[in-house]
């Protein structure tokens, strides 16, 4: 049986989705077997693990070094995803938010001796 949503409920669901709060931050992807760490910042950190794992599982990740480590060390069992920092940026302009994300990403790259997670 298909679930049918009336127009009003559908509009409310769409509005709620568009108005949802996103959490900006910085995260790390780690390979326990090799000790490699990749770091990136994002305006919405919630979907980032799913995005990386999908690319790695399908063999098409943009970061070739991360893909090579995934392939060499058994995939998901050797990898972990960690949120390093959540940013409280509600009072910032979009440009200020982007600058803050980049600055915190640079901090964590240096602090962990990590590589950039994006390809």
C-alpha positions as CSV (number, residue, x, y, z in Angstrom):
1,X,0.0,0.0,0.0
2,X,1.5,3.3,-1.0
3,X,1.6,6.2,1.5
4,X,-0.2,9.2,0.0
5,X,0.5,12.6,1.5
6,X,-2.1,15.4,1.1
7,X,-0.9,18.7,-0.5
8,X,-0.9,20.6,2.8
9,X,1.2,17.9,4.6
10,X,3.6,17.7,1.6
11,X,4.1,21.5,1.5
12,X,4.8,21.5,5.3
13,X,7.3,18.7,4.9
14,X,9.1,20.5,2.1
15,X,9.1,23.8,4.1
16,X,10.5,22.0,7.2
17,X,13.2,20.4,5.1
18,X,14.2,23.7,3.5
19,X,14.3,25.4,6.9
20,X,16.2,22.7,8.8
21,X,19.3,23.8,10.6
22,X,22.6,22.5,9.2
23,X,25.7,22.1,11.3
24,X,29.0,23.4,9.9
25,X,32.2,21.9,11.1
26,X,35.4,20.0,10.5
27,X,35.8,16.3,10.3
28,X,38.5,13.6,9.9
29,X,38.5,10.4,8.0
30,X,41.1,8.0,9.4
31,X,42.6,4.7,8.2
32,X,43.6,2.7,11.3
33,X,45.8,0.3,9.2
34,X,48.0,3.0,7.6
35,X,47.6,5.8,10.2
36,X,46.6,8.2,7.4
37,X,44.2,11.0,8.3
38,X,42.2,13.2,5.9
39,X,40.5,16.4,7.1
40,X,37.9,18.7,5.6
41,X,35.5,21.4,6.6
42,X,31.9,21.6,5.4
43,X,28.9,23.9,5.7
44,X,26.9,20.7,6.6
45,X,28.9,17.9,8.2
46,X,25.9,15.6,8.7
47,X,26.0,14.0,5.2
48,X,29.8,13.9,4.8
49,X,30.4,10.3,6.0
50,X,27.8,9.0,3.7
51,X,29.2,11.0,0.8
52,X,32.8,9.7,1.4
53,X,31.7,6.0,2.1
54,X,29.6,6.0,-1.1
55,X,32.5,7.2,-3.3
56,X,34.9,4.8,-1.6
57,X,32.6,1.7,-1.8
58,X,31.9,2.4,-5.5
59,X,35.6,2.9,-6.3
60,X,35.1,6.4,-7.6
61,X,36.2,8.6,-4.7
62,X,37.8,11.9,-5.9
63,X,40.7,11.5,-3.4
64,X,42.8,8.9,-5.1
65,X,45.1,8.4,-2.0
66,X,42.1,7.8,0.2
67,X,40.6,5.3,-2.4
68,X,43.9,3.5,-2.6
69,X,44.1,3.1,1.2
70,X,40.5,1.9,1.3
71,X,41.2,-0.7,-1.4
72,X,44.5,-1.8,0.2
73,X,43.3,-2.1,3.8
74,X,39.9,-3.8,3.6
75,X,37.6,-0.9,3.2
76,X,35.1,0.2,5.8
77,X,36.6,-2.0,8.6
78,X,39.8,0.0,8.5
79,X,38.2,3.4,8.3
80,X,36.5,5.7,10.8
81,X,34.8,9.1,10.6
82,X,35.1,11.6,13.3
83,X,33.6,15.1,13.8
84,X,36.5,17.2,15.1
85,X,34.7,20.5,15.6
86,X,31.2,21.8,15.3
87,X,31.0,25.5,14.5
88,X,28.6,27.9,16.1
89,X,28.2,30.3,13.2
90,X,24.6,31.5,13.4
91,X,25.7,35.2,13.5
92,X,28.0,35.0,10.5
93,X,27.3,36.0,6.9
94,X,27.6,33.3,4.3
95,X,31.1,34.6,3.4
96,X,32.1,34.8,7.1
97,X,30.9,31.2,7.6
98,X,33.0,30.0,4.6
99,X,36.1,31.8,5.9
100,X,35.6,30.3,9.4
101,X,35.2,26.8,8.0
102,X,38.4,27.2,5.9
103,X,40.4,28.6,8.9
104,X,39.3,25.8,11.2
105,X,40.1,23.3,8.5
106,X,43.6,24.7,8.1
107,X,44.0,24.5,11.9
108,X,43.1,20.8,12.0
109,X,45.2,19.9,8.9
110,X,48.2,21.3,10.7
111,X,47.4,20.0,14.2
112,X,46.9,16.4,12.9
113,X,49.5,16.5,10.1
114,X,46.6,15.4,7.9
115,X,45.9,15.6,4.2
116,X,42.9,17.3,2.6
117,X,39.9,14.9,2.4
118,X,38.4,16.2,-0.8
119,X,39.9,15.1,-4.1
